[in-house]
Structure formats: C-alpha cells, structure tokens
Amino acid sequence: MSIFADTDQTRAWEAHLRTQTAPARPVPLPEGNALIDALQFLAIPDEDIADIVALATRLRSGSPLWWYLERAVWSLASHIGDIDAPPRFAALNDINDPKYRYFYVLVCVGALPYVREYHQSKGIPDAISQATLVDLGRNVRVHRKREGIGGLGVAWWLMLHFRGVIYQLGRLQFEQVWLGDNIAASIQADGGDASPGSPALSIHIPDFSGPMTPAACDESIALARDFFPTYFPETRYDNAICSSWLLDPQLKQYLRPESNIIRFQDRFNLVEGGWESNMSIMQFVFGKTPEHLNTVPRTTSLERAVVEHLSAGGIWYGRAGWFQLSDT
C-alpha cells in the first residue's frame, strides 16, 4: 500500500519524478552524526530526531520509497532558483503515520547541500540562509501544535525554501513570485507599474517567531528592499503582496486600531474579492480545528474575535493586498 494519497496530484508528481535524472554531483542522505548535525542545523526539535533517524535507516535498507526520496531531491535540485515550481509533493495518506510522517523532512535534508550551495553562489550570508531553512523545524513544531504529534503536514510549503525562492528577513518571509491577474489589475488601477506575470515579493508571517509589531515589520521590509537588489540584481521587485486571513477587514470590528494585525493590514491596498478562510484562521490561532467553538480559549482579543464572529454565523475571509516597496 502506498504512503501517498491516491489523487491526481500524486499521479502528476509521480509522472514528473520519472523525468528526473541524477544531478552531476549527487549528494546521498547523510548518515550517523552527519544526519543529526543536519537536523539540528534545520532546528528540528530534539524530540523528533530519533524517529527521523530511524526512518532514514529503513529507507536505506531497500525500501521502495527510496526511489521517491531520491527523485524528489533531484527535482528540487533541478529547480533551484526557479520561481516556476515543479509539481507539488504528493500528499501523504496519513500525515500522522507513525512510520512515515517524517518522509518529507528527509527529502529536505537530502536537498540541503544543493540549496546551501545556491545561497553561497549568490553570496547570501550564512545567517540568512540558516534563518530561512530553519522554517523546516518550525513547521515540525507547527504540526505538533495542530496534530499533537511531530510530522510535516505542509510539505509543499517547504519546497519554496529548498528551491531557494523564499527568504526569512527579520520577522517576515519574502517569496519571489509572479503577479496574478487580479493583483496586477489592482496595482494598475492605482497608477502603479505592474502587469500579469511581473515579479513581486509575497510576504508570509511564520509562526513561533514573536509578535509582528510595526517596528519588526518595518525592519523586515527595509531588509527586503536591500536584500533582493543586492543578491538578485537581475530582477526588479517593485511590489509586495500578501494573501491571508490577516487582511480580512472584518477584523477591524473586533481589534483595536493600534493592534499589530490592524497596523499590518493598513500597509496594504486590498484587492476586490476574497475566499472563505475559517479553517485557516482557526488553525493559525488555535492549532488543530476544534469540533466545538466552546472548547477553545478566549484569552486574547484575537481569540475572542475569531470565536465571537463564527458563533454569530459570520465567515472569515482570506484577502489579497499589495503595496509598492518604494513607498515604504
């Protein structure tokens, strides 16, 4: 029985993997202390390391999953620096499988030498490289927050880090993307210079990284304005974008104008339209989505806002927004 979900996404990923060939200098999965060192470099929590090492041992001992691991690494290596992504990793049948829930952690470990070499070729400081890649360990922690057990339920997200197209600069992460039609049209309508397919920086706000204060966000944006022209001078990034429940203007009905979230919202020009985002906001605020609203804490103003809005029959929406980097 396959560990991967039986979906069109899995079939597309498998077809893609069959096209992958070994790079000129293949790097095997590290063993022994070298594997532990790599996991610690990536900030994998200590409590998860023994299970990851045990899975690596099983995969090396003739497991058919080695074929998938090896070619998944080769796929990342062959798309280093490419904004256009290869097909997403196939979802696991069970993200909490006691034997295989760390499979994609090992894929990322296998890809580590390639992305580190790419960062070094660009002259990106080691501190920024590591600060970016430790999002792997952070997302193992997020998995435990949501599921009560270690794992990696959002493996597709880490494809960005191990292809070298996202960077942690202070409090925020900045992903190199192409503008979509709606955001480009919104920028154009405001007199900005943009078209569909133009390069932009998509802002993400990682968990377990402290408060997103206005000062911390200002610092990150200032760092991004300097970082990308320095290390990616071939590409001009005029606009920053964000797509998140954090931009839902309904939050202004519940939170103070000086709150960190509202101050963050106020940076952006909103694009018309949105999408239902109840599950997303519940996961990010509370962890695993609860079965009953009366079981979740209401100790912070955000927790109270989320519950009060849903209890009243409201819906939270994800929204997209943008600002010009030259204006900040």
C-alpha positions, 0 to 999 in steps of 0.5 A: 500500500502506498504512503501517498494519497491516491489523487491526481496530484500524486499521479502528476508528481509521480509522472514528473519524478520519472523525468528526473535524472541524477544531478552531476554531483549527487549528494546521498542522505547523510548518515550517523552524526552527519544526519543529526548535525543536519537536523539540528542545523534545520532546528528540528526539535530534539524530540523528533530526531530519533524517529527521523533517524530511524526512518532514514535507516529503513529507507536505506535498507531497500525500501521502495520509497527510496526511489521517491526520496531520491527523485524528489531531491533531484527535482528540487535540485533541478529547480533551484532558483526557479520561481516556476515550481515543479509539481507539488509533493504528493500528499501523504495518506496519513500525515500522522503515520507513525512510520512515515510522517517524517518522509518529507523532512528527509527529502529536505535534508537530502536537498540541503547541500544543493540549496546551501550551495545556491545561497553561497553562489549568490553570496547570501550570508550564512545567517540568512540562509540558516534563518530561512531553512530553519522554517523546516523545524518550525513547521515540525513544531507547527504540526505538533501544535495542530496534530499533537504529534511531530510530522510535516503536514505542509510539505509543499510549503517547504519546497519554496525554501529548498528551491531557494525562492523564499527568504526569512528577513527579520520577522517576515518571509519574502517569496519571489513570485509572479503577479496574478491577474487580479493583483496586477489589475489592482496595482494598475488601477492605482497608477502603479507599474505592474502587469500579469506575470511581473515579479513581486515579493509575497510576504508570509508571517511564520509562526513561533517567531514573536509578535509582528509589531510595526517596528519588526515589520518595518525592519523586515521590509527595509531588509527586503528592499536591500536584500533582493537588489543586492543578491538578485540584481537581475530582477526588479521587485517593485511590489509586495503582496500578501494573501491571508486571513490577516487582511480580512477587514472584518477584523477591524470590528473586533481589534483595536486600531493600534493592534499589530494585525490592524497596523499590518493590514493598513500597509496594504491596498486590498484587492476586490474579492476574497475566499472563505478562510475559517479553517485557516484562521482557526488553525493559525490561532488555535492549532488543530480545528476544534469540533466545538467553538466552546472548547477553545480559549478566549484569552486574547482579543484575537481569540475572542474575535475569531470565536465571537464572529463564527458563533454569530454565523459570520465567515472569515475571509482570506484577502489579497493586498499589495503595496509598492516597496518604494513607498515604504 
